[in-house]
């Protein structure tokens, strides 16, 4: 997940003095990047997670709304303004959709596998001031329909700091097939690495065409924009499968 930044402020290059292992030293407000205990991303596996059907199905109430496409140098972002693009519901709390953005390769892994792309659907609750992110992993295959919808705009937005008004964009075009997911409490994956983020990472892997991943890469300063895996540090990582007897036993 991202926050507003400039590509010169930090880097994903592991050999750079501004690379991920130094983020916590670059700015006093980024200290959690170095000393935080519940950081993201993490390695996920249903075989090591706590199965819990009590979490309930992820309720998605997204809807079309005006959006802006932005290039902040680190990511391509689709921003919906004014909390008009709907929400998701977690523990009976509504989190309003803020933006979609992508990381390549994936930041989370599933059963030890890194995927070519990961979409982050970022949501926020104004009352609790909490962030909730839905992560979707992608493997190579047929085109992703949401990226297809904005391909032409991405091609012309290859300058850091550039933005373009897209008009009404339907976030539901991005697929969330399947009901199984992982849930844990983590952090932003870019500085300031703020903790307390509610993460939901879908088990179902979607497909994206190789040229679509390249399109996202070519628009940015760095080819890779994925933070390395972080330590779990004894956290509870839950796996939700509504049809599994193991989930019932874990309630």
RADA-V677200 format. One record per residue. RES is the residue in one small letter. PHI is phi as a letter, one per 30 degrees, with the letter a starting at -180 (999 if undefined). PSI is psi in degrees with one decimal (NA if undefined). D_FIRST is the distance of its C-alpha to the first C-alpha in whole Angstrom. Layout:
RES PHI PSI D_FIRST
RES PHI PSI D_FIRST
This chain:
x 999 149.9 0
x c 161.8 4
x b 168.6 7
x d 135.5 10
x a 170.3 12
x c 141.9 15
x d -19.7 15
x d -12.0 18
x d -36.1 16
x a 167.9 15
x b 158.1 15
x c -3.0 14
x d 117.2 17
x d -18.2 19
x c -4.1 22
x d 150.1 21
x d -11.9 22
x c 16.8 18
x d 173.1 17
x e -38.3 14
x d -10.6 17
x c -1.7 18
x e -42.1 15
x d -14.4 17
x c -8.3 20
x d -25.0 19
x a 134.8 18
x e -28.2 20
x d -8.0 17
x c 15.2 15
x e -33.8 17
x d -25.1 15
x d -26.2 13
x c -32.7 17
x c 6.7 18
x d 153.7 16
x c -13.9 17
x b 65.0 14
x c 161.0 12
x b 154.4 9
x d 173.4 9
x b 166.7 13
x d 133.4 16
x c 141.5 17
x a 131.8 20
x d -16.9 22
x d -17.0 25
x c -9.8 24
x d 162.6 22
x d 116.2 24
x d 128.5 25
x a 103.7 25
x d -15.2 26
x d -14.1 26
x d -34.5 22
x i 160.2 24
x d 145.7 22
x d 122.0 19
x c 116.7 20
x c 123.4 19
x b 48.5 21
x d 157.4 19
x a 158.8 21
x d 143.3 22
x a 162.5 21
x d 139.3 21
x b 159.1 18
x b 137.9 17
x c 128.6 16
x b 151.0 15
x b 109.2 14
x c 11.0 13
x j -28.0 14
x c -30.6 11
x b 157.0 10
x c 127.3 12
x b 135.3 11
x c 112.9 13
x c 125.2 13
x c 130.6 15
x c 150.3 18
x i 16.7 20
x h 37.5 18
x c 1.4 20
x c 15.7 18
x i -163.1 19
x a 174.6 17
x b 157.6 17
x c 124.1 19
x b 123.9 18
x h 41.3 21
x i 17.9 23
x c 131.8 20
x d 131.8 19
x c 121.5 15
x d 137.7 15
x d 130.8 13
x c -53.0 11
x a 163.7 10
x c 141.4 9
x a 168.0 8
x b 148.5 8
x b 138.5 8
x b 120.7 12
x d -171.6 13
x d 151.0 11
x d -46.8 9
x d 151.7 11
x c 156.7 15
x b 120.0 17
x h 41.0 21
x i 0.8 21
x c 133.1 19
x c 135.7 17
x c 162.6 16
x d -25.1 16
x a 149.9 13
x b 128.5 10
x c 135.7 9
x c 121.8 6
x c 107.2 8
x c 129.4 7
x b 156.7 10
x b 141.0 12
x c 118.6 16
x d -26.2 18
x d -51.6 21
x d -15.1 19
x i 30.2 16
x c 148.9 14
x c 138.2 10
x b 127.6 10
x b 134.1 8
x c 122.8 10
x c 136.4 9
x b 124.0 12
x c 150.3 13
x b 139.5 16
x c 164.1 19
x d 139.4 22
x l -146.5 24
x e 157.2 25
x e 148.5 23
x d 125.8 20
x d -32.0 21
x d -46.1 18
x d -38.1 18
x e -36.3 21
x d -25.6 22
x b 14.3 20
x e -49.0 21
x d -38.3 24
x d -38.4 22
x d -39.7 19
x e -34.0 22
x c 7.6 23
x b 51.6 20
x c 22.6 20
x c 127.7 21
x e 134.2 18
x j -7.8 18
x d 151.4 19
x b 157.3 19
x b 135.2 21
x d 127.7 22
x c -14.4 22
x i -155.3 24
x d 128.6 23
x b 131.3 20
x c 108.4 20
x d -17.4 17
x d -12.4 19
x d -29.8 20
x d 124.1 17
x d 139.0 18
x b 56.4 18
x d 147.9 21
x i 153.8 22
x c -5.8 22
x d 139.6 21
x a 166.8 18
x c 147.3 16
x b 131.0 15
x a 167.0 14
x c 125.5 13
x b -135.8 11
x b 174.5 8
x d 149.4 5
x c 6.5 5
x b 160.7 6
x e 137.9 10
x d 11.9 11
x h 35.8 9
x e 134.4 10
x c 166.9 12
x j 9.1 13
x d 132.9 10
x d 112.3 11
x c 132.9 10
x b 112.6 12
x c 118.8 12
x d 139.3 15
x d -37.0 18
x d 124.1 19
x c 127.4 18
x d 178.4 18
x c 150.0 20
x b 143.6 19
x d 143.9 22
x e -38.7 22
x d -26.5 23
x d -38.2 20
x d -41.8 17
x d -37.1 20
x d -42.9 19
x d -40.2 16
x d -46.3 16
x d -20.7 19
x d -11.8 18
x c 168.7 16
x d -42.5 17
x c 141.7 16
x d -34.9 17
x c 136.7 14
x b 44.9 11
x c 128.1 10
x d 143.2 10
x d 159.3 13
x d 144.4 13
x c 161.3 14
x d 142.1 17
x d -34.2 17
x h 44.5 20
x i 10.2 22
x d 154.3 19
x d 122.9 20
x c 118.2 18
x c 151.5 20
x b 127.7 21
x c 121.8 22
x b 108.1 25
x d -13.6 27
x c 4.6 30
x c 135.5 30
x d -26.6 33
x d -35.8 31
x d -37.6 28
x d -43.5 31
x d -26.7 33
x d -9.3 29
x d NA 30
